[in-house]
Structures are given as structure tokens and as C-alpha cells.
Amino acid sequence: MDKKQTDKIAAFDTLYTTNHIQMLKILVPVVGKEFRHKLAIYIKYMEFQYTLSLAKSSPLSFSLCAESGNSSVDFCDVCDELFPFCTEKEQAMIQNLKNMQGALKQYKELEAAMSMMKELFPEGTNFSGNAGFSDMGGGFSPDILFNFLSPEQKDIFSMFQNKED
């Protein structure tokens, strides 16, 4: 765990605890082994009770960051921060989510480029697979660009080709 992650966890712990709970945490390694488990349970109970009292007194403090105006959260960054704490199965799922978001981003970029090409060459927007010049007046056909795409990009483009906005 890097320092940035440790700082975030410590900030959360500091926000949802009291000085008395912190003092009890300091006592955990000092007390006898038979009492240590009971003290740990009591500390967790105190933290839970304090968190509930905070939620009752100010329910807005538990709102999502997107609701509070911080919409600059990057999904991939959050996934990267969660990754070290996940099991192998969860890590695979996170990687799949990141791959899907990457594919979606590629699609959006491709869609924007194709929209721009349609505006530039309205007479050559026949995407039926005829590469070269369009049959409608000899204009440039964006199908030529289709041949430069990777197989993954071609699959994404084909999947969303008939999408109507």
C-alpha cells in the first residue's frame, strides 16, 4: 500500500472516530491477550455508534462526490486504487471493467471522427464496404479509413454502425 492510499484510509479513520476511540486503539497491544479481542470488538462498536450519530446529525456528509460537484473523478484511477485490496477474481472483474471503458472511449472517439467525416464528405458516407471513391459523384469515401482500423476497432465500429442518435 502506497503513502497516498494510507493517507486516504487514515483521513477516513480520523473523520469517523473520536479521541477516546484513538486512546483505546493505543491500548490494544498493551492489554492482555484474553482481553484484546473484547477491546477490539468494543472499539469497532464505538466507531459504528459514532458514525451512526454523525449520519443522523448531518446526512449530507454521506452524499456521493459526484453530487457535491466533484465530477472530475476518473473511473480508472478509482479502479487502480481499489485493485491492491481485491481478490484475484475481483481484480479480473476490475480489469474487464477498465477494458470495457477503454473500448467505449475508443468507440466515442471513432463515432466523433466518423461524424466529422460525414460532415466533410456528405456524398461519400456509404459504409457498405466499397472502399475508394463513392458512387455518388466521385467524392472521397470514409470507407478507406475503415481499412486502417485494427480488428478490435472494426468490431466496435461494426457493432455500433447502425446506431441512431
N, C-alpha and C positions, 0 to 999 in steps of 0.2 A: 504494500500500500504506500503510495507516494505522499509527500507532505500536503499537497493540495486536498487529497481525499481525507487525510487525517484532520485537516483544518475544518473541512465541512462537517465531518462527524462530530468533532469537538464543539463546533458552533451550535449544532443541533442539541447536543447534550447540555451545553451551557444554557441554552434558551429554555429547555424544559426540565430544569432541575433547580433546587434551592441550595443555599449554603449548608443547611443541615444535612441534606442528602449527600452532598460532596464530603462532609465530615464523616458520615457513615461509610462511604466508599473508602476513605483513607484507613478506617479501622478494620476493614475486611482482612487484610493479610496479618493483622496483629492478633485478632481473636483466635480462640481455639478452633481446631478443625471441626468439632461437632457443632459449634455454633455458627460457623462460617456460612453454611448453606441456608440456615434460617435467616441470617442477616442479609444475605443476597436476595432472598425472596422478599423480605421486608423492604429493602431498598427499591426493588422493582415495583412493589405495591405503592410505595410513596411517590415514585416517579409517575406512575399511572394516575394516581389520585391528583397530583399536581397538574398533570397535563389535562385531565378532565376539568379541573377548576378553571384553567386558562381557556379552554374551549367554551365553557359556559359564560365566562366574563367577556370574552371578545371572539365571537365566532368568525369574524372576518380574518383573523390571523391564520386560519387554516385554508384560506382560498388558494386556488391554483395560481402559479406565477403568471400564466397567460391572462388570467382575469385581472391581475393587478397592473397590467400594462407592460410587463416584461415579455414581449413576444419574440425576443432575439435568442431564445433557447434553441440550440441546434440538436436535432434528434440524434445524430451520430455521436456528438460529444457526450450526451447523456448515456447512450449505449456503451461508449468506451469507458465511462466512469463506473457503470454497473458491472461490466464484464469480469473484473477480477473477483467479484463476490458471488459469481454464478457457478452452478454445477456445469459439467460438460454439456449436458442436454440443453440447459438454458443458454449456454454460450453459443451452441449451434443455432438455436432459435433466434438469438440476437443477431448473429451473423446473417441469417436468412432475411431478417427484417431490414438490416442495413443494405443487403444486396437488392431487395425489392425497392427500397427507397432510391438506390442508385439507378435502377432500371427506370423507375418513374421519372427521375430527374432527367435521364437521357431522353425519354420519350417527350417530355415537355420541351427540351431543347430542340429535338427533332421536329416537333409539331410547330414550334415558333419559326424554325428555318423553312419548313415547307409552306407555312402561311406566307412568309416573306417571298418565297419563290413564286407562289400563286399570284401575289400582287405584282411582282416584277414581270412575270410571263403568263398573263391570264390565258393566252391562246394555247399554251403548251402545258396544261395541267392534266393531261391524260396519263394516269398512273397504271395503265393496264399492262405494262411490261414492255412497251415499244420504246426502246432506247433510241436516242438520236433526235432528229427533228420531228416536230409534231406534224400531224397530217393537216392541221388547220392553219395553213399559211406559211409553213416552213419556219416557225419560231422555235426557240430553244426549249427542249423538254427537260424538266427536272428529273425524269427517269434516268438520265445519265448519271446523276448524283447517287441514285439508288445503288448503282453498281459499286460505288466506293464504300458503302457501309459494310461493317462486319456482319457475320451471320447473326449474331445476337441482336444487333441493331435492326437488321432486316426483319427478324421475327417480331420485334417490338413494333416496328412500323407497320407490318402486315396485320398485326393484331388490332391496331388502332386506326387503320387506314379508313375504314368506313364509319368512323365516329362522327356523329353530327353534333355540333355545338348548339 
